């Protein structure tokens, strides 16, 4: 690991000013991803700006009933928070499905959103990777890609996003709150992460110097039935082969709210817009669920060794949708 300088600002403004003043700086929170990448040589920051102690570690209800989660709230604390467990169970379930207990105790909300792919070609400096070194090629495309993307990939990159939490946030329609040189702004979680296109080195829509200050969970989804399911190679501490987060509202047997997102299938959490649109106003029945999910996954473009992900994702989604839908009324 190369030598670096270390700064610990006390305010968000100080943090962004320090970032602007130090080319090659990186923000550090829990360090559960960045420090690993530094050890591998993938990341070589000249300066680490520690934001883990900024006053962004609370979960607060807003006037309209939304829930604001500070960027430095630990994953374990967020999963256990009574308001999250009661109103947004999909988020609690997704957090508990990620990593180990020890890592959840260190990882933060903002850091979870900013974690980088676990593609082995990205993490190995001896392998070609357009995400790590633009123009070097994508070793995974003709190499080992069983765990890689089937949706939204490009000739430049077939990596997947590793977060469980972000999949739940996308299904909930949450917003990422940012602060930077141009002030504060927010971006929907579903649009925060980018598809690779011709620039896979750009993971997110975050602007230079911006810092995540929080995530806003919408009041509209509070209390709606929701759930997260994940398929992986072992029972714990493994990244998703495929996962799904669903938020489902049904009134008089008709779907009036549908939020669906897939994980493990794309370069970002994949918001299933086609499936959601097909379900709105439809009867909450297995045939409607099957048609909507099939419509979404018809856009998949599996590679040589990962076509199994399409039926896997379909079965996960159908299982969750059917479990969340209310039982038909009996006479």
Backbone bond lengths (Angstrom), bond angles and torsions (degrees), N, CA, C in turn:
res aa  C-N    CA-C-N  psi(-1)  N-CA   C-N-CA  omega(-1)  CA-C   N-CA-C  phi
1 X - - - 1.456 - - 1.527 109.27 -
2 X 1.317 116.34 132.41 1.455 120.51 -179.47 1.524 111.03 -77.49
3 X 1.337 115.93 153.69 1.459 121.11 178.97 1.529 110.05 -64.81
4 X 1.335 115.57 148.32 1.459 120.82 178.88 1.526 108.81 -149.07
5 X 1.314 115.55 158.69 1.460 121.38 174.05 1.523 109.17 -89.93
6 X 1.323 115.31 158.93 1.469 120.90 -174.96 1.518 109.34 -133.85
7 X 1.357 115.29 127.76 1.457 120.84 178.98 1.519 109.33 -125.91
8 X 1.338 116.20 147.81 1.457 120.41 178.96 1.530 109.48 -130.86
9 X 1.329 118.12 86.62 1.464 120.74 179.19 1.523 111.12 -69.85
10 X 1.320 115.78 160.64 1.462 120.39 -179.02 1.527 112.88 -107.59
11 X 1.329 117.62 -10.22 1.466 121.37 177.92 1.522 109.69 -135.45
12 X 1.320 115.72 161.18 1.458 120.67 177.27 1.523 110.41 -61.90
13 X 1.319 116.91 -39.72 1.466 121.07 179.73 1.520 110.80 -62.32
14 X 1.325 117.01 -43.45 1.466 120.74 177.76 1.523 110.84 -62.08
15 X 1.320 116.39 -38.43 1.463 120.12 -178.91 1.528 111.04 -64.23
16 X 1.327 117.48 -46.19 1.462 119.66 -178.55 1.530 111.30 -69.60
17 X 1.325 116.79 -33.74 1.468 119.86 176.14 1.525 110.73 -66.28
18 X 1.328 116.94 -40.58 1.461 120.78 178.43 1.522 111.29 -64.68
19 X 1.334 116.14 -38.52 1.460 120.48 178.87 1.523 110.18 -62.98
20 X 1.333 116.00 -44.51 1.463 120.44 -179.10 1.521 111.67 -64.67
21 X 1.327 116.55 -30.50 1.463 121.05 -175.90 1.522 113.43 -85.26
22 X 1.324 117.67 -8.62 1.469 120.51 -175.17 1.528 110.35 -129.96
23 X 1.313 118.71 91.74 1.467 121.09 175.69 1.526 110.71 -55.24
24 X 1.311 115.64 139.24 1.464 119.69 -179.52 1.508 113.66 84.16
25 X 1.343 117.92 9.95 1.464 121.27 -179.92 1.524 110.68 -77.79
26 X 1.338 115.46 157.65 1.459 123.10 172.78 1.518 108.22 -136.16
27 X 1.328 115.60 143.61 1.451 119.96 172.32 1.527 109.48 -78.84
28 X 1.312 116.60 140.61 1.465 123.27 179.23 1.520 109.03 -123.82
29 X 1.330 117.41 130.04 1.466 121.10 174.20 1.528 107.72 -119.53
30 X 1.351 116.91 -101.24 1.467 118.63 178.04 1.515 112.90 -73.78
31 X 1.342 116.79 -26.84 1.460 121.04 177.55 1.515 115.30 77.03
32 X 1.346 117.90 9.86 1.462 119.47 -174.77 1.521 113.45 -70.87
33 X 1.327 117.84 -17.13 1.459 121.39 175.45 1.522 111.63 -113.46
34 X 1.318 117.28 -48.13 1.459 121.25 -176.83 1.524 112.58 -59.42
35 X 1.312 117.84 -44.86 1.463 120.17 -178.09 1.526 110.71 -64.55
36 X 1.320 117.37 -38.75 1.468 120.03 176.03 1.524 110.93 -60.31
37 X 1.339 116.39 -43.02 1.457 120.23 -179.54 1.526 111.44 -68.31
38 X 1.310 117.18 -31.87 1.466 120.38 175.08 1.524 110.57 -66.16
39 X 1.306 117.11 -40.52 1.470 121.01 178.43 1.523 111.47 -63.74
40 X 1.332 116.14 -34.35 1.463 120.31 179.24 1.523 112.78 -80.29
41 X 1.332 116.71 -14.33 1.458 120.29 -177.37 1.510 113.73 88.41
42 X 1.333 117.74 2.90 1.460 121.18 178.74 1.520 110.14 -71.00
43 X 1.315 116.35 -41.82 1.462 122.45 175.01 1.532 108.63 -108.53
44 X 1.329 116.42 133.80 1.461 120.69 179.72 1.535 109.39 -136.77
45 X 1.331 117.49 65.30 1.466 120.16 -176.90 1.522 111.92 -68.30
46 X 1.317 115.45 144.05 1.465 120.04 175.35 1.522 111.18 -78.52
47 X 1.360 115.22 -29.19 1.463 121.01 -178.42 1.527 108.83 -140.44
48 X 1.328 115.72 136.24 1.461 120.95 171.11 1.526 108.09 -105.42
49 X 1.326 115.43 127.33 1.457 121.36 177.99 1.524 106.99 -107.76
50 X 1.310 116.42 105.65 1.460 122.61 -174.00 1.531 109.71 -77.78
51 X 1.334 116.36 110.64 1.462 121.15 179.26 1.529 111.59 -104.66
52 X 1.313 116.32 6.62 1.461 120.60 -175.16 1.510 114.60 -66.05
53 X 1.339 116.51 -18.90 1.467 119.64 -179.20 1.530 112.86 -108.09
54 X 1.325 116.84 10.69 1.454 118.88 174.95 1.540 109.74 -67.63
55 X 1.321 117.61 154.31 1.477 120.40 -177.80 1.535 112.10 -75.82
56 X 1.328 114.86 63.64 1.465 121.69 -179.11 1.523 109.91 -128.40
57 X 1.328 116.71 33.82 1.466 120.92 -170.00 1.524 113.56 -113.25
58 X 1.334 117.04 30.64 1.464 119.72 -179.10 1.522 111.24 -120.91
59 X 1.322 114.81 158.26 1.464 123.28 171.91 1.519 106.11 -115.12
60 X 1.330 116.90 118.88 1.456 120.84 -172.93 1.526 111.35 -131.12
61 X 1.323 116.05 140.34 1.459 121.34 175.21 1.523 109.10 -83.99
62 X 1.325 116.79 135.18 1.459 121.01 179.58 1.531 109.76 -92.02
63 X 1.321 115.68 173.33 1.465 120.78 -176.53 1.524 112.74 -60.96
64 X 1.334 117.70 -31.45 1.469 119.71 -177.81 1.529 113.16 -91.33
65 X 1.343 117.09 6.25 1.457 120.56 178.33 1.511 114.69 93.35
66 X 1.332 117.74 -2.43 1.462 120.31 173.88 1.528 109.48 -70.81
67 X 1.315 116.00 168.11 1.460 121.11 -179.50 1.529 108.48 -123.13
68 X 1.333 115.90 122.15 1.462 120.63 178.51 1.523 109.23 -99.37
69 X 1.324 115.70 123.93 1.463 122.60 -179.22 1.520 108.25 -108.29
70 X 1.311 117.72 120.06 1.453 121.04 179.35 1.517 112.22 -66.47
71 X 1.318 116.15 151.62 1.461 121.65 -174.09 1.514 113.12 -64.64
72 X 1.336 118.35 -25.78 1.464 119.59 -177.23 1.524 113.15 -101.00
73 X 1.333 117.34 10.30 1.461 120.16 172.59 1.524 108.40 -63.41
74 X 1.313 116.55 129.22 1.464 120.99 -178.42 1.532 110.47 -71.54
75 X 1.313 116.16 147.25 1.455 120.59 -177.81 1.523 112.56 -58.64
76 X 1.318 117.28 -38.89 1.465 119.99 179.90 1.524 111.19 -66.67
77 X 1.336 116.99 -39.70 1.467 120.50 178.82 1.522 111.23 -67.34
78 X 1.324 116.88 -39.21 1.461 120.27 179.85 1.523 111.08 -66.48
79 X 1.332 116.79 -42.02 1.466 120.49 179.83 1.518 111.58 -62.90
80 X 1.331 116.91 -32.10 1.464 121.05 -176.37 1.524 113.50 -92.62
81 X 1.328 118.28 -6.02 1.455 120.18 -175.29 1.535 110.51 -64.22
82 X 1.332 118.20 130.50 1.474 120.12 -175.51 1.519 114.05 -57.25
83 X 1.331 118.62 -39.78 1.460 120.35 -179.52 1.520 111.70 -68.22
84 X 1.326 117.28 -34.90 1.460 120.84 178.03 1.523 110.09 -69.90
85 X 1.318 116.19 -46.66 1.470 119.61 -179.65 1.527 111.74 -62.89
86 X 1.333 116.64 -35.29 1.457 120.47 -176.37 1.525 112.05 -80.99
87 X 1.349 117.30 -44.25 1.460 121.26 -172.04 1.531 113.77 -97.03
88 X 1.327 116.87 -29.41 1.466 120.74 -175.20 1.530 109.89 -132.69
89 X 1.322 117.66 62.01 1.473 119.59 -176.13 1.521 113.76 -58.84
90 X 1.333 118.17 -28.50 1.462 120.41 178.88 1.522 110.85 -59.55
91 X 1.327 117.23 -36.18 1.457 120.82 -179.66 1.520 111.18 -71.36
92 X 1.318 117.20 -44.41 1.461 120.50 177.59 1.525 110.76 -60.22
93 X 1.327 116.67 -43.88 1.464 120.65 -179.71 1.528 111.71 -64.03
94 X 1.327 116.58 -41.14 1.464 120.26 -179.63 1.527 110.82 -65.03
95 X 1.313 117.19 -42.23 1.464 120.38 178.89 1.517 111.20 -62.88
96 X 1.311 117.54 -42.26 1.462 120.80 -178.87 1.528 112.10 -71.22
97 X 1.337 116.78 -18.97 1.470 120.59 177.22 1.521 111.81 -83.11
98 X 1.339 117.43 -9.31 1.458 120.75 -175.80 1.511 112.69 -100.83
99 X 1.316 115.69 138.80 1.470 123.57 171.24 1.528 112.09 57.93
100 X 1.336 115.44 -157.05 1.461 122.50 178.56 1.521 108.35 -111.13
101 X 1.322 116.04 168.25 1.455 119.81 177.78 1.514 112.56 -57.87
102 X 1.341 116.36 -39.79 1.465 119.64 -179.46 1.523 111.35 -64.29
103 X 1.338 116.83 -41.88 1.458 119.98 179.70 1.527 111.44 -69.19
104 X 1.326 117.01 -38.06 1.464 119.42 178.24 1.524 111.44 -63.90
105 X 1.326 116.77 -28.69 1.468 120.41 177.47 1.527 111.90 -70.12
106 X 1.324 117.75 -21.33 1.466 121.49 -178.22 1.522 112.33 -104.65
107 X 1.336 117.39 -36.31 1.464 121.46 -174.44 1.525 111.39 -67.91
108 X 1.332 115.78 147.00 1.460 121.37 -177.57 1.525 111.39 -113.35
109 X 1.316 115.27 166.74 1.462 120.71 179.19 1.526 111.21 -61.21
110 X 1.335 116.93 -49.33 1.460 120.23 -179.92 1.512 112.20 -65.53
111 X 1.323 116.22 -42.79 1.460 119.91 179.94 1.506 112.81 -64.37
112 X 1.324 116.81 -36.32 1.460 120.55 178.06 1.523 110.36 -60.45
113 X 1.326 116.67 -42.21 1.473 120.26 179.70 1.520 111.95 -66.58
114 X 1.333 116.85 -29.33 1.466 120.71 -174.30 1.527 113.37 -97.08
115 X 1.323 117.98 2.08 1.466 118.57 -179.66 1.524 110.31 -63.05
116 X 1.301 115.11 150.15 1.458 120.75 -175.64 1.522 110.92 -100.86
117 X 1.318 116.13 165.75 1.448 121.17 -174.49 1.531 112.23 -58.54
118 X 1.316 115.06 151.50 1.475 120.46 175.06 1.534 111.58 -97.56
119 X 1.324 117.10 17.51 1.461 119.90 176.27 1.529 109.39 -55.06
120 X 1.342 119.15 126.56 1.465 120.39 -177.63 1.524 113.47 -64.55
121 X 1.312 117.98 -24.14 1.462 120.40 177.41 1.529 110.85 -72.67
122 X 1.314 116.20 -32.23 1.464 120.95 175.51 1.525 110.75 -68.92
123 X 1.313 117.18 -35.19 1.459 121.43 -174.60 1.531 113.53 -87.48
124 X 1.318 118.18 -8.12 1.467 122.20 -177.37 1.531 109.46 -109.35
125 X 1.319 116.73 111.96 1.465 120.95 -176.22 1.523 112.80 -65.42
126 X 1.312 117.83 -15.91 1.463 120.99 179.50 1.526 112.89 -87.00
127 X 1.324 116.86 -3.84 1.463 121.06 -177.30 1.533 109.82 -108.75
128 X 1.345 117.30 149.88 1.476 119.30 176.48 1.520 110.68 -71.71
129 X 1.333 116.12 140.20 1.463 120.83 179.36 1.518 109.41 -159.33
130 X 1.322 116.36 114.00 1.461 120.33 179.49 1.527 112.79 -66.66
131 X 1.305 117.33 -24.62 1.464 120.17 178.57 1.527 110.28 -71.89
132 X 1.308 116.56 -40.22 1.472 120.75 179.80 1.521 111.66 -82.99
133 X 1.344 116.50 -40.53 1.461 122.08 -178.27 1.527 108.61 -136.89
134 X 1.336 117.86 91.54 1.463 120.82 -176.75 1.519 112.70 -51.59
135 X 1.337 115.14 133.06 1.453 121.01 179.39 1.507 114.88 92.72
136 X 1.338 117.76 -4.73 1.464 120.13 -177.24 1.519 112.99 -85.52
137 X 1.346 117.26 -14.60 1.457 120.60 -179.72 1.526 111.45 107.02
138 X 1.330 115.67 170.69 1.467 122.05 177.85 1.518 108.38 -116.78
139 X 1.325 115.78 103.25 1.456 119.88 -178.39 1.513 113.27 -66.23
140 X 1.318 117.21 -27.68 1.459 120.51 -175.75 1.526 112.62 -71.21
141 X 1.331 117.16 -30.11 1.465 119.55 -173.57 1.532 111.00 -58.04
142 X 1.314 117.99 -45.78 1.462 120.63 178.26 1.518 111.99 -102.40
143 X 1.337 116.01 3.77 1.449 120.81 -178.88 1.520 111.88 -106.38
144 X 1.330 115.33 -134.87 1.462 121.39 -178.70 1.525 108.29 -87.98
145 X 1.330 116.77 113.38 1.463 118.95 -176.81 1.529 112.49 -137.63
146 X 1.310 117.09 28.30 1.473 120.59 178.21 1.519 112.37 -56.01
147 X 1.340 117.59 -34.95 1.470 121.82 -175.19 1.524 113.14 -94.27
148 X 1.324 118.01 6.77 1.457 119.89 -168.19 1.529 113.63 -94.91
149 X 1.334 115.53 -175.60 1.463 122.82 -166.70 1.526 113.05 -72.16
150 X 1.337 114.43 147.12 1.465 121.87 171.94 1.532 110.98 -120.18
151 X 1.329 116.65 -6.50 1.466 121.87 179.20 1.530 109.86 -129.38
152 X 1.322 116.58 136.89 1.452 120.80 170.56 1.510 116.71 69.50
153 X 1.322 118.24 12.00 1.467 119.28 -179.50 1.532 110.40 -81.56
154 X 1.318 115.93 171.63 1.464 120.88 -179.02 1.521 108.71 -137.03
155 X 1.338 117.72 169.74 1.470 119.11 175.95 1.519 112.95 -59.52
156 X 1.350 116.58 -19.60 1.459 120.39 -177.11 1.523 113.11 -84.65
157 X 1.340 117.75 -25.19 1.471 119.32 -172.50 1.519 110.44 -164.08
158 X 1.333 116.09 137.00 1.460 121.73 177.52 1.536 110.88 -124.78
159 X 1.335 117.01 20.49 1.460 121.41 -178.54 1.526 111.12 -70.03
160 X 1.328 116.22 158.12 1.459 122.16 175.49 1.524 110.22 -112.68
161 X 1.321 115.22 156.02 1.466 120.37 175.29 1.526 108.63 -83.71
162 X 1.344 118.04 136.64 1.465 120.11 -170.98 1.518 116.35 -89.17
163 X 1.332 119.34 -10.70 1.459 120.53 -169.96 1.526 113.09 -73.46
164 X 1.337 116.14 136.30 1.461 122.12 167.75 1.525 109.86 -84.35
165 X 1.322 116.31 -44.02 1.459 121.84 -177.75 1.520 111.61 -56.50
166 X 1.330 117.37 -43.16 1.461 120.98 -176.50 1.526 111.63 -64.75
167 X 1.317 117.91 -29.78 1.464 121.08 178.50 1.526 109.66 -66.21
168 X 1.328 116.36 -44.36 1.462 120.45 177.93 1.526 110.83 -64.44
169 X 1.328 116.78 -42.03 1.460 120.27 179.69 1.523 111.23 -63.10
170 X 1.330 117.07 -37.73 1.468 120.24 178.46 1.523 110.61 -64.48
171 X 1.321 117.19 -43.62 1.466 120.42 179.33 1.521 111.50 -64.42
172 X 1.326 116.73 -32.50 1.463 121.22 179.42 1.530 112.65 -76.85
173 X 1.324 117.25 -15.14 1.458 119.75 -175.84 1.512 112.39 74.01
174 X 1.333 117.04 33.11 1.460 122.21 -179.35 1.525 110.85 -72.88
175 X 1.329 115.64 161.67 1.461 122.97 176.71 1.522 110.51 -115.28
176 X 1.337 116.11 143.06 1.460 122.23 172.28 1.522 108.14 -93.39
177 X 1.319 117.03 127.20 1.457 121.97 178.86 1.523 109.43 -98.59
178 X 1.329 116.29 131.51 1.453 122.87 -173.23 1.524 110.80 -126.32
179 X 1.336 115.03 154.20 1.461 120.08 172.14 1.518 107.76 -139.10
180 X 1.342 115.95 134.59 1.453 120.09 -178.96 1.503 111.95 -154.83
181 X 1.315 116.67 -164.19 1.474 120.90 -178.25 1.522 113.92 -57.04
182 X 1.319 117.80 -27.56 1.461 121.32 -179.82 1.519 112.69 -97.54
183 X 1.335 117.41 11.91 1.452 121.06 178.73 1.518 112.86 98.02
184 X 1.336 115.63 -159.02 1.461 121.78 -175.35 1.522 111.04 -93.89
185 X 1.317 115.73 147.63 1.463 121.89 173.44 1.520 108.01 -157.66
186 X 1.315 116.95 170.41 1.460 121.02 177.18 1.521 109.56 -134.58
187 X 1.328 115.24 152.64 1.463 122.85 -179.00 1.527 107.67 -136.24
188 X 1.329 119.04 133.74 1.464 119.65 175.05 1.533 110.72 -57.44
189 X 1.320 116.07 138.35 1.473 119.73 -179.95 1.520 110.65 -55.58
190 X 1.327 117.19 -38.89 1.469 120.60 -177.73 1.521 112.61 -63.82
191 X 1.339 117.26 -20.39 1.466 121.24 179.42 1.524 112.63 -107.96
192 X 1.317 117.54 -3.21 1.465 121.47 -174.75 1.528 111.54 -70.68
193 X 1.321 117.02 -41.99 1.463 121.07 178.05 1.531 109.77 -89.62
194 X 1.321 116.32 144.28 1.456 121.80 -174.41 1.524 111.31 -98.59
195 X 1.314 116.44 153.29 1.460 121.08 163.80 1.527 107.59 -78.72
196 X 1.335 118.25 155.69 1.470 119.55 -169.55 1.519 115.08 -67.33
197 X 1.343 117.62 -42.41 1.458 119.73 -177.68 1.516 111.39 48.76
198 X 1.333 116.25 -135.24 1.460 121.44 177.94 1.524 112.71 -94.35
199 X 1.355 116.57 1.19 1.466 119.91 -178.27 1.531 110.57 -132.90
200 X 1.330 117.51 67.69 1.469 119.60 -178.86 1.521 113.65 -67.63
201 X 1.340 117.07 -13.92 1.465 119.60 178.74 1.527 111.50 -69.26
202 X 1.326 117.86 -15.80 1.465 122.64 179.06 1.527 109.01 -97.56
203 X 1.309 115.61 103.14 1.465 120.47 -176.01 1.518 113.39 -75.39
204 X 1.327 116.83 -36.59 1.462 120.94 -171.13 1.523 111.01 -135.58
205 X 1.322 114.77 176.60 1.457 121.76 176.53 1.530 111.66 -91.44
206 X 1.320 117.93 10.91 1.452 120.90 179.58 1.529 109.42 -66.46
207 X 1.338 116.43 139.09 1.457 121.45 -178.34 1.519 111.00 -90.82
208 X 1.334 118.16 157.58 1.469 120.08 -177.98 1.528 111.48 -53.91
209 X 1.321 115.08 128.87 1.453 121.24 177.26 1.507 115.21 87.81
210 X 1.337 117.96 -12.84 1.456 119.36 -179.53 1.521 111.82 -70.92
211 X 1.317 114.65 149.42 1.455 121.76 176.96 1.525 108.47 -125.44
212 X 1.315 116.94 141.78 1.463 120.57 174.02 1.524 108.11 -74.17
213 X 1.321 116.65 126.50 1.468 120.51 177.82 1.527 112.14 -103.10
214 X 1.319 117.40 -21.77 1.447 119.02 179.73 1.508 112.91 178.77
215 X 1.321 114.57 179.49 1.467 122.79 176.60 1.521 107.11 -132.14
216 X 1.331 116.72 135.82 1.458 121.59 -179.40 1.526 109.46 -108.10
217 X 1.346 115.64 118.94 1.458 122.02 177.28 1.529 108.17 -92.79
218 X 1.329 118.55 123.59 1.468 120.70 -170.99 1.523 113.30 -71.42
219 X 1.318 114.81 144.89 1.460 120.37 177.41 1.525 111.52 -64.92
220 X 1.337 117.06 -28.78 1.469 120.78 -176.07 1.529 112.52 -60.95
221 X 1.334 116.90 -26.76 1.466 120.50 -178.44 1.527 112.66 -96.29
222 X 1.322 117.09 -7.93 1.458 120.26 -175.05 1.529 110.56 -61.95
223 X 1.307 116.37 125.04 1.456 121.59 176.62 1.509 115.34 85.97
224 X 1.332 118.56 -8.26 1.463 119.37 177.25 1.527 109.97 -71.04
225 X 1.329 117.84 147.89 1.465 119.68 175.60 1.527 110.52 -57.66
226 X 1.316 116.57 133.39 1.461 120.20 -179.10 1.515 109.51 -154.23
227 X 1.321 116.42 155.10 1.467 120.53 -179.50 1.528 110.08 -161.66
228 X 1.334 114.83 158.93 1.470 123.09 179.02 1.514 108.73 -128.32
229 X 1.316 116.53 135.43 1.468 121.33 174.82 1.517 109.37 -132.44
230 X 1.317 114.92 143.68 1.465 121.80 -173.69 1.519 109.84 -138.43
231 X 1.325 116.17 133.65 1.455 122.04 173.25 1.523 108.32 -109.20
232 X 1.322 116.73 132.26 1.462 121.69 -176.95 1.518 109.67 -148.46
233 X 1.314 116.08 170.03 1.461 120.19 -174.37 1.518 113.49 -74.38
234 X 1.326 117.67 -22.63 1.451 120.19 175.31 1.521 108.59 -140.86
235 X 1.320 116.34 167.37 1.460 120.48 -167.99 1.517 114.13 -68.99
236 X 1.316 118.66 -22.74 1.457 120.08 -179.22 1.517 110.53 -147.90
237 X 1.336 115.44 162.14 1.454 123.22 175.02 1.532 111.94 52.03
238 X 1.311 116.03 50.40 1.461 121.22 176.25 1.520 108.49 -143.84
239 X 1.323 116.32 146.63 1.456 120.97 179.53 1.526 110.04 -77.38
240 X 1.315 115.56 157.73 1.461 120.72 -173.24 1.520 111.79 -71.99
241 X 1.323 115.99 133.53 1.458 120.94 163.36 1.523 107.97 -74.71
242 X 1.317 114.86 -39.70 1.463 122.98 171.41 1.514 107.24 -159.08
243 X 1.305 116.58 147.67 1.462 121.06 176.29 1.519 108.33 -148.64
244 X 1.329 115.09 165.43 1.465 119.58 178.71 1.521 109.84 -147.47
245 X 1.323 115.50 139.43 1.454 122.97 172.08 1.521 107.67 -118.20
246 X 1.317 116.34 133.37 1.466 120.90 -177.44 1.523 109.52 -132.82
247 X 1.328 115.93 134.19 1.463 123.71 170.02 1.525 105.75 -122.22
248 X 1.335 116.61 119.25 1.461 119.91 -170.72 1.524 111.07 -129.42
249 X 1.327 116.08 123.83 1.460 121.58 173.59 1.516 110.03 -111.76
250 X 1.336 116.77 129.56 1.468 121.84 -178.64 1.526 108.69 -130.61
251 X 1.313 116.21 130.46 1.464 122.26 177.93 1.522 108.66 -128.84
252 X 1.335 115.44 121.33 1.471 120.94 -179.29 1.525 112.04 54.12
253 X 1.326 114.83 39.54 1.455 120.13 175.99 1.508 115.62 81.06
254 X 1.346 116.75 1.68 1.466 121.37 -177.63 1.522 109.47 -115.80
255 X 1.314 117.31 137.98 1.469 122.38 -179.84 1.523 109.15 -72.92
256 X 1.345 116.25 120.76 1.464 119.13 176.87 1.534 111.99 -115.89
257 X 1.319 116.95 -1.84 1.468 120.91 172.48 1.524 107.98 -152.80
258 X 1.326 116.01 131.59 1.468 120.93 177.40 1.518 109.45 -141.21
259 X 1.304 116.43 117.28 1.456 122.49 172.01 1.518 108.56 -122.61
260 X 1.314 117.13 117.44 1.470 121.63 -175.81 1.519 108.99 -133.75
261 X 1.313 116.55 132.25 1.466 120.71 176.09 1.521 108.97 -141.88
262 X 1.338 115.20 142.73 1.461 121.95 177.62 1.525 110.14 -106.30
263 X 1.313 115.24 145.97 1.454 121.49 172.08 1.518 110.12 -117.68
264 X 1.329 116.57 159.06 1.455 120.95 178.43 1.510 114.89 76.79
265 X 1.339 117.50 3.07 1.461 120.57 -176.04 1.518 113.35 -111.09
266 X 1.331 118.02 -14.41 1.463 119.89 -171.46 1.521 111.02 -150.78
267 X 1.314 114.44 175.14 1.459 123.24 -179.40 1.523 111.60 -68.85
268 X 1.328 116.56 -13.37 1.454 122.75 176.13 1.523 107.90 -143.77
269 X 1.342 118.62 165.26 1.460 118.79 170.83 1.525 108.72 -54.80
270 X 1.321 116.63 129.08 1.465 120.96 -171.07 1.519 109.94 -95.98
271 X 1.332 116.24 104.61 1.462 120.97 177.04 1.523 108.23 -74.49
272 X 1.323 115.91 121.95 1.469 121.39 -173.21 1.521 110.02 -85.61
273 X 1.321 116.51 72.40 1.461 121.86 -175.08 1.531 112.40 -63.31
274 X 1.328 117.21 -39.97 1.468 119.76 -178.82 1.522 110.50 -64.75
275 X 1.328 116.80 -42.74 1.460 120.43 179.38 1.525 110.96 -66.48
276 X 1.316 116.59 -41.82 1.466 120.30 179.84 1.529 110.98 -60.75
277 X 1.325 116.01 -46.45 1.462 120.34 -178.50 1.522 111.28 -63.54
278 X 1.334 116.01 -38.12 1.461 119.71 -179.84 1.525 111.47 -67.28
279 X 1.324 117.42 -30.50 1.460 120.65 -176.46 1.520 113.27 -82.42
280 X 1.320 118.11 -31.14 1.462 120.27 -177.22 1.528 110.90 -59.55
281 X 1.315 115.46 122.06 1.461 120.54 -179.18 1.517 114.13 85.53
282 X 1.330 116.69 -2.99 1.466 120.29 179.89 1.526 110.17 -92.62
283 X 1.312 115.77 159.76 1.453 120.34 175.50 1.530 109.27 -66.96
284 X 1.326 116.40 140.72 1.469 121.06 -179.03 1.520 109.20 -81.78
285 X 1.324 115.89 71.78 1.459 122.26 -175.95 1.526 110.01 -124.92
286 X 1.332 117.32 156.94 1.466 120.07 178.40 1.525 113.73 -53.96
287 X 1.339 120.37 -42.74 1.472 118.04 178.73 1.525 113.18 -61.14
288 X 1.336 117.11 -37.94 1.462 119.44 178.22 1.521 110.73 -66.93
289 X 1.325 117.04 -40.67 1.458 120.48 178.07 1.528 110.63 -63.09
290 X 1.320 116.34 -44.37 1.466 120.35 -178.24 1.524 111.03 -63.41
291 X 1.325 116.94 -41.40 1.454 119.67 179.10 1.515 112.78 -65.85
292 X 1.335 116.63 -40.84 1.462 120.71 -178.77 1.517 111.49 -66.57
293 X 1.316 116.97 -44.16 1.466 120.26 -179.06 1.526 110.32 -67.57
294 X 1.325 116.80 -40.13 1.465 120.29 177.71 1.525 110.81 -61.70
295 X 1.327 116.86 -39.08 1.459 121.30 178.60 1.529 110.84 -60.89
296 X 1.325 116.54 -42.12 1.465 120.12 179.94 1.522 111.54 -67.60
297 X 1.313 117.02 -48.36 1.462 120.71 -173.76 1.525 112.73 -77.66
298 X 1.319 117.25 -6.98 1.472 119.50 173.36 1.517 110.99 -64.14
299 X 1.334 117.52 -17.43 1.460 121.73 179.73 1.533 112.23 -85.59
300 X 1.322 117.74 -2.67 1.467 120.70 -178.97 1.524 111.11 -67.90
301 X 1.329 115.39 145.02 1.464 123.07 175.28 1.528 108.42 -130.07
302 X 1.335 116.01 77.32 1.465 118.91 -177.47 1.521 111.87 -65.88
303 X 1.319 114.48 156.27 1.456 122.29 178.26 1.529 110.14 -97.27
304 X 1.292 115.96 -167.68 1.457 120.76 -173.13 1.533 113.15 -56.59
305 X 1.344 116.92 -42.49 1.458 120.48 -169.56 1.531 115.20 -117.97
306 X 1.331 118.59 11.64 1.464 116.71 -176.48 1.527 113.69 -128.21
307 X 1.331 117.29 20.58 1.464 119.61 179.32 1.525 111.95 -63.18
308 X 1.326 118.07 -22.17 1.464 122.05 178.89 1.528 111.59 -58.80
309 X 1.339 117.27 -23.17 1.457 119.94 -176.76 1.530 112.68 -65.92
310 X 1.315 117.59 -28.02 1.463 120.25 -177.12 1.530 111.22 -67.40
311 X 1.334 120.09 -54.84 1.475 118.25 176.75 1.525 112.63 -66.20
312 X 1.327 117.22 -30.37 1.465 119.52 177.24 1.523 110.55 -62.69
313 X 1.325 117.05 -48.65 1.467 120.80 178.70 1.525 110.99 -62.91
314 X 1.329 116.67 -40.93 1.470 120.35 179.09 1.530 110.82 -59.28
315 X 1.322 116.79 -47.12 1.461 119.91 -177.17 1.526 111.84 -67.29
316 X 1.334 117.11 -37.22 1.461 120.10 176.58 1.522 110.34 -62.29
317 X 1.330 116.43 -47.65 1.459 120.41 -177.49 1.523 111.71 -63.64
318 X 1.320 117.34 -44.17 1.462 120.16 -179.26 1.521 111.35 -64.67
319 X 1.322 116.52 -38.86 1.460 119.53 178.47 1.526 110.97 -61.61
320 X 1.334 116.80 -45.45 1.462 120.09 -178.33 1.529 110.73 -67.86
321 X 1.320 117.87 -44.84 1.456 120.87 179.81 1.529 111.71 -59.34
322 X 1.304 116.63 -44.20 1.467 119.83 -178.36 1.519 111.35 -68.45
323 X 1.321 117.13 -34.07 1.463 120.20 178.46 1.529 111.71 -70.32
324 X 1.333 116.76 -35.65 1.463 120.29 -177.60 1.524 112.81 -79.02
325 X 1.325 117.22 -27.04 1.470 120.16 -177.41 1.529 109.90 -68.52
326 X 1.339 117.38 138.03 1.463 119.29 178.80 1.529 110.64 -65.93
327 X 1.315 115.40 148.12 1.463 120.05 178.42 1.520 110.18 -65.48
328 X 1.330 117.72 142.01 1.470 119.60 179.46 1.536 111.07 -60.26
329 X 1.299 114.85 144.27 1.472 119.94 179.49 1.521 110.23 -64.77
330 X 1.318 115.58 142.10 1.470 121.07 178.11 1.529 109.73 -106.50
331 X 1.309 115.27 147.97 1.463 120.75 -178.54 1.520 109.08 -87.97
